[in-house]
Amino acid sequence: MSSTKTFLITGVSTGLGRAFACAALAAGHRVVGTVRTPADARAFEALAGDAHARILDVTDHDAVETVVAETERDLGPIDVLVANAGYGHEGLFEESSMDDLRRQFEVNVFGTVAVIKAVLPHMRERRSGHVIAVTSMGGLVTMPGLSFYHGSKFAVEGILETLGKEVAGFGIHVTAVEPGSFRTDWSGRSMIRAPRVIADYDELFEPLRARRVHGRGQQPGDPDKAAAAVLRIVAADQPPTRLLLGTDALRLVQAGRDAFERDMLAWAELSASTDFDDVSRPA
């Protein structure tokens, strides 16, 4: 059986999506990459290897269905989906609008789900495939000023974990990839920033915003090494349900889990007190 696979990767113009695509192409795989403009499409197809660009806005769900159907028809079965397209909304909860929230979920959640739903029936029929979605360490831990972004990534995490349990019997693997801080333009062109209007939050938030703005290009994560890690799990017989990328992701997620466990244990007696009195409890 050939080890060469067909990848569909959304958002390959820049950042991690571009790194994933380049690594897959260098390894000899076919890559269908989605972009937003004709110029980006030309640039992608100029890469060395079996590269095929498709112009796609993941919020156009009919177009998503069309791209997937045409790929399956013209280029063959999609073996690996990497749902990577998305962006960050930076803004304090009280300063961010409901429209901001809708746009964040439309791309990060609904767009991701639409792509997975378009690919999944084909994988199910073949009883094989690997669905990978790029969430974030921000889908497991939080920090001030990113509440809408965190909400979108937490949502995708829950959807993916559930999906993995539903399709495991069909030979389909589902993995959430959770990067930490990588040297991409996530905090630049891939981030929308809400304007500051409430002075009460200045002391908390202004240093955080300044660190994100001035920290670009100094993040610890190497996109090429992230791409190599993703190719390793694609080749694995039993890939993980979750893959954290970066030492900062490991550190911050572990700290978050420790804090959750402390709260859970500190209030365990109260938690257990809410059952009916006649409910038997494990010894």
Buried (B, 14 or more C-beta within 10 A) or exposed (E): EEEEBBBBBBBBBBBBBBBBBBBBBBBEBBBBBBBBEEEBBEBBEEBEBBBBBBEBEBBEBEBBBBBBEEBBEEBEBBBBBBBBBBBBBBBBBEBBEEEBBEBBBBBBBBBBBBBBBBBBEBBBEBEBBBBBBBBBBBBBBBEEBBBBBBBBBBBBBEBBEEBBEEBEEBEBBBBBBBBBBBBBEBBBEBBBBBEBEEEEBEEEBEEBBEEBEEEBEEBEBBBBBBBBBBBEBBEEEEBEEBBBBBEBBBBBBEEBEEEEEEEEEEEEEEEEEEEEEEEEEEE
